[in-house]
Structure formats: C-alpha cells, structure tokens
C-alpha cells in the first residue's frame, strides 16, 4: 500500500509539473505573439510617417529640373503658386512678379528641338547646354524650365531661380491638389481634409439617431422572435463589400439626389454621406444594442418599482448606463465613415476642390490614396504626399478614438 501511495504521489507531482510547464509555454507563446504584434504595428506607423514626412525634403519644382531666367530679370524668387499661374497663362507680365514690364516668355526643354536640327546640337546632343544658354541670354523676358543635366552652367547672363523645399504651410494650407502639375506640383491638402470631415460628420449625423433608434427598439421593445430575425440580418449587412454599396449608390442614390435637389450632377458630398450612413448603421446598431442589453436587470426593475414608465427607464437608466458602449458604437461608425474608400470614390464626384456645401462634388483622403497611389512614382514627392495623407488619416482616427474614450470614462465617473 505504501508503494502504491508513493507511485500515486509521484504521478500527481509529475502531472502538476507537466501542467505547470505547459502553462508556461502557452504564456510564453502569447507573450511573444503580443510582442511581435506590437512591434509590427509600431514599425508600420514608423514607416508610414517616415515616408510621409520625406515630402518636406523634396524640392517644390519637379526633381531633376530647375527654372532659369536672364540675369537682367529682377525677379529673385517665385512661389509655387506663382509658377503655376505663369505656366497656366494666368500671369503674363514680369511686372506682376516684381520684375520689369516685359511679357513673360515661357520656354520648355522640348522647344529647343524646334529651333535646331539634331546635327546642329552635336553628337549625343553635346551642344545642348550651349544652345539653351544662347536662347536664354538672347531673351531677357524668358523663363526656361529645363532638366539640370542639360542646363547651361556657369554661363554669363543666366541665373537659376532659387527653389525652396515643399513646406508645411503650403501642404496644410494649400487650396489646390495638383500633384502631377508641371513644373511645380501643388500639394494643398486642405480640400481633401475638409471633404473627408464634411462627408463623415454628415454621415454620422444621419446614421447616429437612426442607429440608436433601431438599437433601442431591438433591445427594449421588440419581441424575441422579431429580434432573432432582425439582428442577424443587420449584422449580415456589415459584411457586404463596400464596392457593392458604391454601385448601389451610383445606380440608385445618385439619380435620386440629382432629381430631388435639381443638381447638375448627383455625385455630391451629400450622396457620399447617405451611402456612408447606410454602411455605418449595422456597426452602430449592433454595438449599441449589445451595450443596452448588458444593463443589469436589477436596475430596470428598481426603476419600474419606483414608478418610472418603460420609456423613462429606457432614457434615464438604460441609455446612461450604456453610454460607454454607445460611445464605442459612435467611434466605430466614425471610423468606418472616415476610412471608407471605394463607395465614396464612386459617388462623390472625386473632385479635389474646396467644398462649399453638401451638394457639390468632393474628394476624400482615402479616395485620393486609392485613386493615385498606382500612378505615383515610388519615392517621388507625389508618392510621399500620399503616405502623408495616410498619416493625417491615422491622426484623425486616433483623435476620435481618444476623445470617445475620455467621454466614456467621464460619463462612467458621473454615473
């Protein structure tokens, strides 16, 4: 008997040690998994900001090119906006830029081949810098946009206009988004930020009351059979691909909005808000309804026992108790609205202009990234500007999440 007890004790000790060893291995795996995930997220954020902030070290004129004028020209510096207006024909006289009263003569690199034959430019275009310098020297009112490898250097009578790097003020305060414009692309992000906020805020203002109304109905008023039918149906709507919502908006909502409001086009910020509200509803309804159903039964019964009606119990007990869950629903809804890409791209007109009302075409930040990333040369200013748009989107979402968390904690403290 004593030997049997010793064997049983040894077996129990071995099982305990084995179980403890297994638990340690599982804990180590979970710890390593969490560490790897955290490091991966951190690296993604660092990569995003590193690529985006590289934009501010890029020249305001296209890389590899420069602007040259006659040394007799008294204009010393041109802003990016002024360069655009010159090459668009909006500014035609040097007097508007602090120079003389001559009419501006625009000269692009390819025009040299209209003035000289290939044999006149020498073998391998060896005489290109000399010929280009001759053109600039002979025309005091010229502004030449030339690649630096062929530009005349150390030639009397020619000066290079100094070009600064793209700065933060031009990026965040600019009102024009023309990243492919030459010679100076414009990266004014203000229309994109305002378009994103306009569509997202309008979508939440539409979806939030509707979503809370449905959540209250499912949680407090609907019969169990109705709830079991509606809840899975609503959750199923959250799984529909955004491109399907976008196609629905393009085919159904766009003509309706255009006809009702008598607009030239139906692709407007308002249409985008409607489609985003529809897409955000399942998330808001599901999260808010779950939060309301978690209200303790004792609190409901105590409210009713004190003489409160069913409606008074809902908006004075259930809703305040569920404030943190409702805040989470709002945050998830806003996150869905701000980060949505395809549906918004299809129904908002995709116009990067300053929005003045809900009934004008706009473009959002996610739509801009989706539409332009494929055509942006890797490592260029356009490419970096799109990463910086991603940084802005990240910051906006983070601010919304932190604000909702602070509001939720404050309400829980007050309650």
Secondary structure, 3 states (H helix, E strand, C coil): CHHHHHHHHHHHHHHHHHHHHHHHHHHHHHHHHHHHHHHHHHHHHHHHHHHHHHHHHCECCCCCEEEEEECCCCCCCCCHHHHHHHHCCCCCEHHHHCCCCCECEEEEHHHHHHHCCHHHHCHHHCCHHHHHHHHHHHCCCEEEEEECCCCCCCCCCEEECCCCECCHHHHHHCCCEECCCCCCCEECCHHHHHHHHHHHHHHHHHHHHHHHHHHHHHHHHCCHHHHHHHHHHHHHHCCCCHHHHHHHHHHHHHHHHHHHCCCCCCCCHHHHHHHHHHHHHHHHHHHHHHHHHCCCHHHHHHHHHCCCCHHHHHHHHHHHHCHHHHHHHHHHHHHHHHHCCHHHHHHCECCCCCCCCCCCCECCHHHHHHHHHHHCCCCCHHHHHHHHHHHHHHHHHHHHHHHHHHHHHHHHHHC
